[in-house]
Amino acid sequence: MREGLIPTVLGTAVAASGAAMRNKFPMAAAAVFGFGLAHVVLGAIDLVEHRRRTE
């Protein structure tokens, strides 16, 4: 499995759940969405770096 894939997928799921609860708990939703988005970005960085090392 490629390095960085798990944080990216997990971050996508967390960001989606944060977006889904934005009407009921706006402050918590913003925190959860930001946490998920950070994981997506960090996982994407790992995916790009891993691609560069293998080429």
Buried (B, 14 or more C-beta within 10 A) or exposed (E): EEBBBEBBEBBBEBBEEBBEBBEEEEEEBBEBBEEBBBBBEBBBEBBEEBEEEEE
